[in-house]
């Protein structure tokens, strides 16, 4: 199965929306991953051309509409290069994904109070409300600094853990205001190589795993 998604790329502080085609699995929007091997460099104040259907490059809209947050914005309590990391739901409407209606955006609340849209991730296989983990995105380097690894869990998760560098780490988490069954979780950006995700209820019982694969970019 293949499906489309909208990526949010950032160059010199300008958001550029473009369409990409990817194989099914966790999908995420990434912000100018300049240190990724083979990644094209994007100069400040400019945006990479997007190929048209005919193959000719076209300059994307430098000021696309930013997604409207669904529900309350969650304060991640983690400092970014500028501002602090936040998380919020955003709508998804893709014909190829009939059972996916929302994703989770990692952004920053700037000193001015404005909220950015930096990295988006959403489910691309089955229902976005199936029990278990969904749309887990690993940390990566962006213009905003190292992003937190994050995703969401559907179910009564009271504690979410992962394995990273040979040790068990516990995620920060908060319930989404639009649907209390959805738990948004994230890790400190310094936590690298997140994997082996597990969720536990209030009684310490392990919950269904779902789609616990971790994507990057």
Backbone bond lengths (Angstrom), bond angles and torsions (degrees), N, CA, C in turn:
res aa  C-N    CA-C-N  psi(-1)  N-CA   C-N-CA  omega(-1)  CA-C   N-CA-C  phi
1 X - - - 1.462 - - 1.515 109.68 -
2 X 1.305 117.68 140.14 1.452 122.40 174.75 1.515 107.92 -127.58
3 X 1.289 115.54 149.06 1.455 119.22 -178.24 1.515 109.32 -146.71
4 X 1.318 115.82 166.85 1.459 119.82 -179.16 1.511 109.89 -104.22
5 X 1.308 113.75 157.82 1.449 119.02 174.23 1.518 108.77 -146.59
6 X 1.325 116.24 164.77 1.452 120.86 172.70 1.510 108.85 -102.04
7 X 1.330 117.13 125.60 1.452 121.78 176.75 1.522 108.77 -98.56
8 X 1.334 115.47 145.65 1.461 119.80 174.09 1.517 107.56 -111.94
9 X 1.329 116.37 112.21 1.451 122.22 178.35 1.519 108.62 -106.21
10 X 1.324 117.03 148.39 1.454 120.35 -177.76 1.519 110.83 -127.77
11 X 1.295 115.81 127.27 1.460 121.37 177.74 1.516 108.21 -136.28
12 X 1.314 116.68 120.37 1.454 120.18 179.96 1.508 112.74 58.31
13 X 1.339 117.57 28.27 1.453 121.58 177.68 1.506 113.98 85.97
14 X 1.336 119.03 -0.43 1.461 121.06 -179.75 1.518 110.60 -99.48
15 X 1.326 116.18 133.62 1.464 120.60 178.91 1.516 109.54 -85.75
16 X 1.327 116.25 139.29 1.456 122.20 179.99 1.522 108.28 -131.07
17 X 1.325 118.37 117.29 1.464 120.92 178.80 1.514 109.09 -92.97
18 X 1.339 116.46 135.15 1.447 120.79 176.21 1.511 108.64 -148.41
19 X 1.312 117.43 164.17 1.451 120.90 -177.16 1.508 110.74 -105.76
20 X 1.330 116.55 139.18 1.459 121.78 178.98 1.509 108.57 -129.76
21 X 1.324 117.55 158.76 1.452 122.71 176.30 1.507 107.64 -118.25
22 X 1.335 116.87 127.15 1.447 120.83 -176.99 1.505 110.15 -135.14
23 X 1.353 116.37 161.13 1.455 120.87 174.21 1.509 108.94 -72.92
24 X 1.341 116.86 155.62 1.453 121.28 -179.25 1.517 110.02 -60.34
25 X 1.314 116.44 147.57 1.452 124.53 -176.95 1.508 107.24 143.58
26 X 1.326 118.14 -171.84 1.457 119.53 178.20 1.509 109.26 -63.12
27 X 1.346 117.55 136.32 1.457 119.13 177.23 1.502 108.94 -126.26
28 X 1.319 115.40 144.36 1.442 120.07 -175.64 1.503 110.03 -145.75
29 X 1.334 115.28 154.47 1.456 120.55 173.94 1.505 107.23 -96.32
30 X 1.350 117.96 138.25 1.445 118.91 -178.63 1.511 110.69 -121.07
31 X 1.336 114.60 157.37 1.455 120.58 -174.90 1.514 110.57 -113.30
32 X 1.333 117.93 99.57 1.467 124.98 170.58 1.519 113.22 42.15
33 X 1.315 117.34 68.71 1.461 122.22 -177.32 1.530 109.46 -80.61
34 X 1.314 115.89 76.45 1.458 120.97 -170.94 1.522 112.95 -67.41
35 X 1.354 117.29 -24.38 1.450 117.94 -177.45 1.515 112.65 -92.58
36 X 1.324 118.06 3.97 1.451 120.61 179.42 1.524 109.43 -79.34
37 X 1.361 118.65 130.19 1.464 120.09 -177.58 1.517 112.24 -54.95
38 X 1.328 115.19 129.17 1.455 119.97 177.24 1.508 114.53 82.53
39 X 1.342 117.51 -2.69 1.459 119.51 -179.02 1.513 109.29 -74.74
40 X 1.360 118.04 137.16 1.462 119.92 179.09 1.514 111.37 -70.18
41 X 1.317 116.69 141.92 1.454 120.81 177.68 1.514 109.27 -80.77
42 X 1.318 116.50 139.25 1.462 122.07 179.13 1.514 106.90 -119.58
43 X 1.311 117.34 120.42 1.452 120.86 -176.88 1.511 112.26 -74.34
44 X 1.313 116.31 155.27 1.457 121.16 179.02 1.514 110.19 -60.16
45 X 1.333 114.33 134.46 1.447 119.89 177.33 1.503 114.29 77.86
46 X 1.341 118.29 5.93 1.453 120.49 178.59 1.503 109.47 -132.48
47 X 1.328 116.78 160.45 1.459 121.04 -178.84 1.512 109.34 -125.68
48 X 1.331 116.07 147.86 1.454 120.47 179.88 1.516 110.48 -68.52
49 X 1.345 118.88 138.60 1.464 120.80 177.96 1.516 110.77 -64.39
50 X 1.333 116.93 148.40 1.462 122.94 177.41 1.515 108.54 -109.75
51 X 1.359 119.18 124.50 1.457 120.25 -179.76 1.519 111.39 -60.42
52 X 1.330 117.34 139.91 1.451 121.72 175.82 1.518 108.86 -86.73
53 X 1.330 116.26 177.10 1.458 120.58 179.65 1.521 110.99 -60.13
54 X 1.336 117.45 -28.37 1.463 121.18 -180.00 1.523 112.50 -84.14
55 X 1.330 116.72 -5.85 1.451 120.92 179.87 1.512 113.15 96.36
56 X 1.338 118.07 -11.16 1.458 120.89 179.61 1.526 109.44 -80.55
57 X 1.357 118.55 134.55 1.464 120.05 -179.00 1.523 111.14 -67.11
58 X 1.327 115.30 141.00 1.456 121.57 176.26 1.519 108.32 -127.00
59 X 1.304 116.34 142.97 1.455 120.41 178.14 1.519 109.39 -77.01
60 X 1.370 118.60 121.74 1.458 119.95 -178.71 1.515 111.68 -71.06
61 X 1.317 115.28 164.26 1.454 122.23 178.48 1.527 108.69 -63.28
62 X 1.341 119.15 119.55 1.466 120.45 -177.81 1.523 113.03 -73.93
63 X 1.323 117.74 -12.47 1.461 120.78 -178.90 1.530 111.18 -132.23
64 X 1.349 117.17 63.95 1.462 119.23 -179.65 1.522 110.16 -72.09
65 X 1.331 117.88 159.37 1.466 119.35 177.32 1.516 110.29 -67.19
66 X 1.323 116.59 135.50 1.455 120.32 177.11 1.531 109.16 -84.03
67 X 1.339 117.56 149.68 1.457 119.63 -177.90 1.525 111.81 -65.05
68 X 1.315 116.44 144.18 1.455 122.14 177.88 1.520 109.28 -82.98
69 X 1.338 118.57 125.37 1.462 119.89 -179.84 1.524 112.01 -60.72
70 X 1.326 115.31 139.77 1.459 121.75 173.20 1.524 107.51 -99.28
71 X 1.302 116.65 114.33 1.454 120.12 179.16 1.520 112.68 80.98
72 X 1.331 114.77 -167.30 1.460 121.47 -176.29 1.528 111.19 -73.03
73 X 1.326 115.34 148.25 1.458 121.46 174.75 1.525 108.37 -84.07
74 X 1.333 116.06 131.29 1.465 122.15 -176.85 1.528 109.43 -94.17
75 X 1.317 116.97 124.27 1.460 121.74 178.02 1.523 108.82 -80.30
76 X 1.342 116.23 118.84 1.456 120.10 -178.35 1.513 114.44 -78.26
77 X 1.347 117.59 -15.21 1.451 120.66 178.78 1.520 114.36 68.10
78 X 1.338 117.44 22.63 1.461 122.00 -177.21 1.531 108.65 -126.13
79 X 1.316 116.93 129.09 1.458 121.10 -179.44 1.522 110.51 -73.26
80 X 1.329 115.77 137.67 1.462 122.94 172.55 1.525 107.47 -103.26
81 X 1.336 116.75 -178.50 1.465 119.86 177.34 1.527 109.93 -59.32
82 X 1.319 115.21 -35.19 1.460 121.44 173.60 1.522 107.88 -138.90
83 X 1.308 117.17 118.81 1.452 120.81 -179.13 1.523 112.51 85.94
84 X 1.329 116.35 -161.21 1.459 122.52 179.24 1.526 109.78 -128.65
85 X 1.342 116.48 150.48 1.456 120.87 -178.33 1.527 110.88 -73.52
86 X 1.327 114.91 138.04 1.464 122.35 175.26 1.524 108.18 -133.20
87 X 1.331 115.92 166.36 1.460 121.88 179.68 1.524 108.55 -137.29
88 X 1.337 115.78 143.38 1.461 118.63 178.82 1.525 110.23 -156.76
89 X 1.327 114.85 154.59 1.455 120.24 177.20 1.511 110.64 -76.19
90 X 1.338 115.94 147.53 1.465 121.83 175.74 1.532 108.53 -136.23
91 X 1.325 117.91 148.50 1.467 119.78 -178.78 1.521 112.31 -73.08
92 X 1.328 115.96 146.97 1.462 123.67 173.39 1.516 107.37 -126.02
93 X 1.314 117.07 128.91 1.458 122.33 178.58 1.518 108.72 -138.29
94 X 1.327 116.15 88.76 1.458 122.55 179.69 1.525 108.99 -126.35
95 X 1.336 117.08 128.04 1.462 120.39 179.47 1.522 111.61 -58.17
96 X 1.331 116.38 -32.19 1.464 120.58 -179.48 1.524 112.56 -73.15
97 X 1.332 116.87 -12.22 1.466 121.77 -178.76 1.526 109.76 -126.14
98 X 1.337 118.07 69.64 1.464 120.78 -173.89 1.526 114.39 -65.55
99 X 1.343 117.90 -19.91 1.462 120.36 -178.51 1.524 112.55 -105.39
100 X 1.322 116.27 12.50 1.459 121.05 178.54 1.523 108.76 -117.17
101 X 1.322 116.39 120.11 1.465 121.00 -174.77 1.527 113.50 -121.62
102 X 1.328 116.80 -7.04 1.465 118.66 178.95 1.523 109.75 -152.17
103 X 1.316 114.74 160.94 1.444 122.47 171.89 1.512 108.00 -135.58
104 X 1.326 116.32 -178.93 1.463 121.20 178.62 1.516 108.99 -119.95
105 X 1.309 115.80 130.74 1.458 122.49 179.28 1.520 110.01 -106.31
106 X 1.326 116.60 134.21 1.460 122.00 167.59 1.526 106.60 -97.87
107 X 1.291 116.26 125.87 1.459 121.46 178.52 1.515 109.71 -138.73
108 X 1.311 115.61 -171.00 1.458 120.71 179.56 1.519 109.82 -129.90
109 X 1.321 115.04 139.32 1.459 119.36 170.55 1.527 106.31 -91.68
110 X 1.325 115.56 113.71 1.454 121.38 -175.61 1.529 110.87 -80.12
111 X 1.334 117.72 163.78 1.469 119.67 178.24 1.526 112.91 -55.29
112 X 1.329 117.19 -27.25 1.470 120.71 179.02 1.529 112.13 -73.59
113 X 1.341 116.65 -13.35 1.459 120.71 -175.81 1.512 113.32 99.25
114 X 1.352 116.80 -13.94 1.463 120.62 178.70 1.527 109.75 -68.99
115 X 1.335 115.64 149.78 1.460 121.51 179.59 1.523 108.85 -113.59
116 X 1.310 116.89 128.92 1.463 122.09 -178.98 1.530 111.03 -91.46
117 X 1.334 115.73 170.97 1.460 123.18 174.37 1.523 106.16 -124.24
118 X 1.333 118.40 105.97 1.460 121.35 -172.35 1.520 114.28 -109.03
119 X 1.319 118.45 -50.61 1.458 121.41 -176.65 1.525 109.16 -137.42
120 X 1.321 115.95 121.43 1.466 120.44 179.34 1.515 110.24 -112.89
121 X 1.334 116.53 142.90 1.453 120.93 177.10 1.524 109.30 -141.43
122 X 1.324 117.07 144.03 1.465 120.39 177.24 1.515 110.48 -153.00
123 X 1.307 116.13 161.73 1.456 122.27 178.74 1.519 110.11 -68.63
124 X 1.332 117.12 145.36 1.465 120.20 175.62 1.526 112.21 -129.08
125 X 1.331 117.15 6.12 1.458 120.81 178.57 1.526 109.06 -127.67
126 X 1.320 117.35 116.19 1.460 120.27 177.76 1.509 112.79 73.72
127 X 1.331 115.54 -149.61 1.458 122.04 -174.62 1.519 112.10 -88.26
128 X 1.334 115.42 141.70 1.460 119.66 176.93 1.524 112.44 -74.30
129 X 1.354 117.30 -9.03 1.471 120.87 179.92 1.530 112.38 -111.07
130 X 1.333 119.28 10.48 1.464 120.99 177.30 1.535 108.75 -64.36
131 X 1.349 118.17 145.35 1.464 120.10 -179.68 1.532 111.69 -58.70
132 X 1.328 115.69 139.66 1.452 120.49 175.79 1.513 113.73 116.55
133 X 1.337 114.68 -170.29 1.457 121.60 -179.18 1.525 111.09 -75.81
134 X 1.336 114.38 152.11 1.462 121.10 178.09 1.524 109.34 -146.44
135 X 1.341 115.18 145.99 1.467 122.87 164.15 1.520 113.21 50.17
136 X 1.310 117.49 50.62 1.465 120.70 -178.09 1.528 109.44 -84.22
137 X 1.306 115.73 126.13 1.465 122.61 -177.26 1.516 109.71 -116.92
138 X 1.329 117.05 126.80 1.456 121.03 179.25 1.522 112.20 -76.93
139 X 1.321 115.82 167.36 1.454 120.37 178.60 1.523 110.69 -68.51
140 X 1.327 116.33 149.58 1.457 120.91 177.20 1.513 109.85 -153.58
141 X 1.319 116.32 162.29 1.456 122.17 -179.62 1.518 109.90 -86.53
142 X 1.326 117.12 129.93 1.457 122.20 178.82 1.526 108.64 -136.57
143 X 1.314 115.89 177.37 1.463 120.27 176.21 1.524 111.29 -62.37
144 X 1.334 116.45 -24.48 1.460 121.14 -179.39 1.520 111.84 -85.89
145 X 1.336 117.37 -1.23 1.452 121.82 -175.08 1.520 110.12 104.88
146 X 1.315 117.23 -174.52 1.467 121.23 178.32 1.519 110.00 -67.19
147 X 1.333 116.32 129.77 1.462 120.42 -179.26 1.522 110.20 -87.39
148 X 1.325 118.19 150.72 1.461 119.95 173.87 1.527 110.31 -70.34
149 X 1.326 117.94 145.28 1.459 120.93 167.04 1.522 106.25 -70.12
150 X 1.357 116.84 137.35 1.462 118.78 -176.12 1.524 110.60 -156.15
151 X 1.302 115.73 171.30 1.457 123.05 178.08 1.513 108.55 176.91
152 X 1.333 116.05 -159.46 1.471 117.51 175.71 1.515 110.37 -144.90
153 X 1.326 114.84 158.75 1.459 122.48 -179.74 1.518 108.26 -127.28
154 X 1.332 116.94 138.66 1.463 121.11 176.29 1.523 108.06 -106.63
155 X 1.309 116.25 116.49 1.446 121.12 -179.33 1.520 111.40 139.82
156 X 1.342 117.56 177.92 1.475 121.88 -174.90 1.524 113.39 -80.32
157 X 1.308 116.95 55.39 1.474 121.26 -177.92 1.519 110.02 -75.93
158 X 1.333 115.64 118.00 1.465 120.72 176.51 1.519 110.75 -97.18
159 X 1.347 116.27 -24.04 1.459 121.46 178.38 1.517 109.04 -147.36
160 X 1.337 116.71 134.06 1.462 122.94 179.03 1.519 107.91 -123.00
161 X 1.318 115.90 130.27 1.464 120.48 -179.12 1.526 110.25 -126.42
162 X 1.318 114.89 165.64 1.462 121.64 175.34 1.517 108.13 -148.85
163 X 1.324 115.52 164.75 1.456 121.59 172.03 1.523 107.81 -101.43
164 X 1.304 116.26 133.62 1.467 121.27 179.20 1.523 108.67 -147.97
165 X 1.314 115.76 120.86 1.471 121.62 179.55 1.525 111.78 54.11
166 X 1.328 115.94 42.13 1.456 120.62 174.42 1.513 115.78 80.04
167 X 1.332 117.77 7.92 1.461 119.09 178.84 1.524 109.95 -132.85
168 X 1.329 114.97 161.91 1.463 120.77 178.33 1.516 109.40 -92.01
169 X 1.323 116.45 129.83 1.466 121.82 179.00 1.523 108.65 -121.78
170 X 1.310 115.77 148.75 1.464 121.49 -179.41 1.521 110.05 -105.75
171 X 1.308 116.69 134.20 1.468 121.91 -177.60 1.523 111.77 -79.83
172 X 1.314 115.47 153.94 1.462 121.40 163.10 1.526 106.10 -77.84
173 X 1.296 118.31 150.20 1.458 118.67 -179.98 1.520 111.96 -155.18
174 X 1.333 114.86 157.56 1.465 121.72 178.34 1.518 108.39 -155.94
175 X 1.325 116.78 144.00 1.463 120.55 177.97 1.524 109.87 -78.59
176 X 1.311 114.94 142.73 1.463 121.45 179.78 1.521 108.95 -75.83
177 X 1.323 116.83 132.32 1.464 120.93 -176.27 1.524 113.18 -65.87
178 X 1.351 117.11 -23.15 1.461 120.05 -178.59 1.529 112.64 -82.54
179 X 1.323 118.06 -20.33 1.461 122.06 -178.30 1.524 107.33 -157.90
180 X 1.321 117.18 107.87 1.463 121.59 -175.08 1.521 113.20 -66.43
181 X 1.345 117.79 -13.30 1.470 119.59 177.44 1.528 111.78 -80.01
182 X 1.323 116.88 -10.38 1.469 121.99 -178.46 1.527 109.39 -99.48
183 X 1.332 115.73 121.42 1.462 122.40 178.61 1.525 108.60 -109.93
184 X 1.318 117.35 115.82 1.466 121.99 174.39 1.528 107.47 -84.43
185 X 1.332 117.17 133.79 1.465 120.05 -179.58 1.521 110.03 -133.29
186 X 1.322 115.98 157.14 1.458 121.07 -179.27 1.531 109.86 -157.21
187 X 1.325 114.98 160.17 1.461 122.25 179.26 1.526 109.16 -121.33
188 X 1.316 116.99 159.52 1.458 120.65 175.73 1.527 109.52 -60.10
189 X 1.338 118.80 141.84 1.468 120.97 -179.34 1.523 113.87 -57.14
190 X 1.332 117.77 -25.61 1.461 121.16 179.67 1.523 111.95 -72.31
191 X 1.324 117.77 -12.22 1.460 121.70 179.85 1.521 109.02 -82.37
192 X 1.326 117.08 106.97 1.460 122.17 -176.20 1.532 110.49 -101.76
193 X 1.325 115.54 157.57 1.460 120.67 173.54 1.508 114.83 63.62
194 X 1.333 116.68 39.80 1.469 120.65 -179.36 1.529 110.43 -65.81
195 X 1.315 117.22 134.08 1.467 123.08 177.35 1.524 108.76 -164.84
196 X 1.322 116.99 -177.39 1.457 120.08 177.99 1.505 113.80 57.80
197 X 1.325 117.16 43.42 1.460 121.30 -177.26 1.524 111.84 -66.44
198 X 1.327 115.27 143.98 1.459 121.26 177.27 1.524 108.75 -146.41
199 X 1.329 116.41 146.65 1.461 121.99 179.00 1.528 109.37 -125.72
200 X 1.344 116.53 143.67 1.453 122.29 -177.17 1.524 109.96 -132.53
201 X 1.326 116.17 144.82 1.462 119.18 177.57 1.516 110.17 -83.23
202 X 1.327 116.53 -177.23 1.459 120.91 -175.54 1.523 112.46 -61.26
203 X 1.328 116.56 -28.53 1.455 120.71 179.30 1.517 113.48 -86.11
204 X 1.335 117.51 2.78 1.453 121.19 179.10 1.509 114.34 86.39
205 X 1.345 117.42 5.98 1.456 120.71 179.04 1.525 110.07 -80.14
206 X 1.338 115.28 138.29 1.452 119.77 -179.47 1.521 110.59 -72.18
207 X 1.318 116.88 137.77 1.460 123.79 -177.33 1.530 110.69 -100.77
208 X 1.349 117.43 167.10 1.476 120.02 178.72 1.518 112.15 -54.72
209 X 1.320 116.80 144.19 1.461 120.88 -176.41 1.526 112.67 -80.23
210 X 1.332 117.76 -44.06 1.461 119.74 -177.19 1.519 111.39 70.47
211 X 1.329 116.55 -142.10 1.464 122.06 -178.75 1.528 109.18 -97.06
212 X 1.337 116.19 88.77 1.460 121.03 -174.49 1.524 113.44 -95.69
213 X 1.330 117.69 9.56 1.453 119.72 176.91 1.524 111.34 -63.84
214 X 1.319 116.99 143.59 1.465 121.73 -178.22 1.522 109.76 -107.94
215 X 1.319 116.66 119.92 1.453 122.15 178.11 1.523 110.66 -99.33
216 X 1.332 115.97 159.37 1.462 120.88 174.61 1.521 107.42 -136.78
217 X 1.331 116.57 114.90 1.464 120.57 179.15 1.488 112.95 82.90
